């Protein structure tokens, strides 16, 4: 991002479980990490000014405040967002992207609120029926992109196809892969397995110029069998949160085992550099920041319980998504694959 003159992001300062206690220091950390970044903190002006003043903040020339009178509850329903959420920090952050005053927005708010606000204010790209959340999970030798992660609990076959195209384009831009391997998550590898929707989606994917490898099972995500794993939001959310829980349990067990006696502590001391690398790789915060693909603009969803390092990563990811112009590249691929009429 450093070779870009300026990338402006709008950050929903009140989103998430911890609000300003995380959003303000995360914004400052992102500005320190990326000189080409400018952040507009969207939220209650008085509270933001107080938080910035107590933080002894630097980078004031690249940090601005945009007032929003209210904040959305983490359990806000889509209908309530449309009726009463127009003065909220999330709505105002999306408005800045819609008006061109920001290149992307970031929020720790709830997924359904982001979905409905993004569709209302930014709209979807031609040929995209529903946006999808995408994040990366660590896998053997690298990482695997997974989508959808909860924006669409129920899907149709053509929407899974659209997710596959969006994931493939994003992997090409993010990882420099010339031909990302795409798999469709199912209960088995055989063509006869699964319900009618995934079988119909498979038939459609086999007719597209994607590097589609066929059905995959859950273990393939972490084995590195594919670069992009496609599924409905219900399944994807369960996979991701189960993996996060397993990673936390595993790391806790490893720490406990290494501290159990003197010999184990000595072994832990010798293995410390390798263990630190492993912890960093499996730490959920290291993978925080899921772009809401398919919108006519860049929006990144952070985990609602993200800490400062986790939200900082989501902010930086939003900057990269904006720089890569991912929405425009997805739109070009949708046109190339003639999915506008699907």
N, C-alpha and C positions, 0 to 999 in steps of 0.2 A: 504493500500500500504506500510505501514511502515515495515511490516515483509518481504518485498522484498528487496534484497540487493541493486539493482539499476534498475530503469526504465528510459530509455532514450527516450525523445520525441523530434521530430523535429517540430519547430513552424515556419510557414510561416509568417515572421515578417511584410511583406508589405500588406498582405491581409486585406480586409475590408475598411470601409469608413475613418477610422482614422489612419491606419497604425501604425507606431512606437509609436505614442502618447498613444496607448492602448496596443500594443503587448509587449513592453518592461516592463512597470510596471506590467502587468498581469503575465508575466513570473516570475518576482521577487516575486510577491505575491504568486504564486503557489509554488515556491521553499521554501518560508517561511512556507507555510501551510503543505508541504509534504517533510520531510527529505529524503525519499527514491527516490526522483525525480531528474533527470538531464535533462537539456533543451539545445538543440542546436538551437540558433536563426539563421534562414536562411534568408539572405537578403544582401543588399549592405553593404559591410564591413565597409567602412568609416562612413556611416550614423549610423550604429549600434554602432560602437565604440564611436561616439560622444554622442549618446543617453544614453549609459551606463555610460559614464564618467560624464554627467550632472546629472544623477540620484543618484550618490554616492552609487552605487549598492553594495550589499553584496552578499554572496553565489557565489563568482566568481569561486570557485573550481567546482561548479555544473552548470555553465553557459558558453556556448561556442558559437562561431560564425562560420558559414559556408557561404562563399561568394556566392552570386547569382547576376549576372550582371543586371538583369531586374526584373520588376514586371508585373503581369497581370492586365489589366484593369478590373473593375468590370463587364463590359459588353462584355468581351472577348468571342468570338464564339469558339465552340469546334474545328472547322477546323483551326482557327488561333492559338489555343493552340498547336495543333499537329505540325503545320508548323513553328511557330516562338516562341513557349513558352518554349523551352528546356533549356534556360538559366535563366528562371524566378525563383523566390523564391518558388512558389508552386511546380513546377516541381522538383527542387532540394530537397525540403523537402520530397516529395514522393520517390525520389531516395535513400534517406538515409534509409527509411523503406525497400525498395526493396533490398538493399545491406546488410541489417541486422545491420546497424550501429545505427538504432533507432527502438524502439518497436512500435511506433505510430507517426502519424503526425496530426497536427491541423492547420486549416486555416479558416480565415473569408472571403476568396475569394468566387467567384460565384459558384453556385452549378454545373452548366454544366461543368465548367472548372475542378472542383474537380472530377466529374464523369469520364470524358474522360481521365484525367491524372491517376487516380487511376486504371482504367481498363487497360490502356496502360502499366503502370509500375508494378502493383501488380498482375493484372489478377483477374478473379473471381473464386470462389470456384467451384468444380465440382457439376453440377446440378443447379447452379445459373446462370440464363440468364442475369439478370440486378441487380446491387446493389440497395439498397433502404435506404433512410434516415429515421431514427427513433428518435423521441423525446417524452418526457412525458408531459402530460397536467394534471393540478390538477383536482381531482374529489372528490366526497363525500367520505370521509374516506380514501383517498389515492391518487393514480395517475393512469393514463391510458396511455400506450404506443401507439403511433400513427405512422403508416408508410403505404405508402411512403409520404414524405413531399415535393416532388418537383423534385426528380431525374428522375422520369419516368412519363411524363404527360399522356401518353397513354400506356396501359398495355394489356396483354392477360391473360386469366384465369389462366394458369399455373404459370404465374409470381405472381399473387395475392396469389396463394397457397404457392409459395416460400417465399413471404413476411411474410405470417402467420407463417411458420415454423421458420424463422429467428427471428421474434418478440417473439415467444414463448420461444425459447432458450435464448434470451437475457433477458427476464423477469425472467426466472428461475435463471440465473446467477446474475442479478442485484438486484432482490428483494427477492430471496430465495423462490420463489413460486414453489411448487412441481408440480402443474398442472394449469398453467395460463389459464384463460378464454379468448378465442379468438372469436371476432365477425367480420363480414364482413359488412362494411358500405354500406347502401342502402337507398332508399327512403321510405321503409316500412319494417315491420317485416315479412310480408307474403311471402311464397315461390314464389308466382306468380309475385311479385313486381320486378322492376328493369330491366335493359337491359340484353341481352343474356350473356355478359361476366361475370357479377356477379352471375348469376344463374348457369352458367357452373362451376365457381369457387366453389360455394357452394356444388355442387354435388361431386366435387373432395375432398373438405375438409371433407365432411361427411364420406369419406372412409379412412381417416387417423387417427392414434391414437393420435390426438390432442384433447384438451378439447374445441372443437368448439361448440359455443352456438347458431350459426345461424346468420341471418341478424340483424343488429342494425341500429338505426337512430342516427342523430347527437347528440341529447340530452343524449343518453346513454353513450357517451364518458365521459361526466362530471358528470353523475349520478353514475358512478362507476359500471355500469352493467357488464363490461368486464375489463380485465387487458390489453388486446391488441386489438386495432381497426385497421383493414386493409382496405386500399383503394388505388386508383391510386394517383400519385403525384399531379395532378391538384387539386383534391378534398382535399387532405390532406393539401396542402399548404394554400388553402383558409380557411379551418377550423382553422388551427393553427394561421394564421395572424388575422383572425376575432376574435378569442378568446383573442389574445394579445391586440387587439384594445379595445375590450369590457372590459377587466380587467383594462386597463389604464383609460378608461372613468369612470368606476365604482369607482375606487379609487379616482379619481379627484373629482367626485361628492360627495363622502363621506367626503373628506377633506373640500370641500366648505360648505357642510351642517353643519359640526361641528364648523366652524369658522364664521357662519352667525350671531350669537348674543352671548351675555354673557352666557346665560343659556346653549346654545349648546356647547360653549367652556368649560364650567364646566363639562358637560357630556362627552365631548371628553377627558378631562383630566382623568376622572375616568375610561374611557374605553381604555385609551392609551395602556396598555400592550396587551390587546386582539387585538386591531387594528394593533399594530406592528406585531403581529404574522400573522394576515390576510394579511397585505401588503407583508410580506416576502414570504408567500405562493403563492400569486398571481403575484408577480413581475416576468415578463418574464425572467429577468436575472437569476433567481433562477432555471430556466429550460433550460438554454442555453447549447448547446453542443449536436449535433445530430450525432451519429455514422453512417457511410456509410457502412451498413451491406452487406455482400456478397462478399466483396473483400478478397483477399488472404493476408490480413494484416489489421491493425487497422488504420482508418482515421476518424477524428471527424470534422464535419462542425460546425463552430460557426456562429451566426448571423452576417451579414455584418456590422450592426450598433451597435454591442456589445460594452458596456463600459468595464472598467477594471474589475469590479466584474463578469460581464457576461463571458468575455473571460477567466478569471481565473477559473471559473467553468468548462468551456469547456476543458481547459488543464487538470484539475484534473480528469474529466470524461475520457479523453483519457488514462490517467494513469491507471484508474480502468479497462477500457476495455482491455488494454494490459495485466494487471495482471490476469484477468479472462480468458485470451486466448479464447475470444469469437469466432473468426474465426474458430478455431479448433473444438469447440463444435458445431458450426453450421454445419460444414462439417460432423461431426459424425452423426448428426441428419438427414441430407440429405441422407446419406448412409443408415441409419436405416429405413427411410421411403421410400427408393428405388426411390428417385426422380431424380437420375442421368439421367435417360432415358426419363424423362417427356418432 
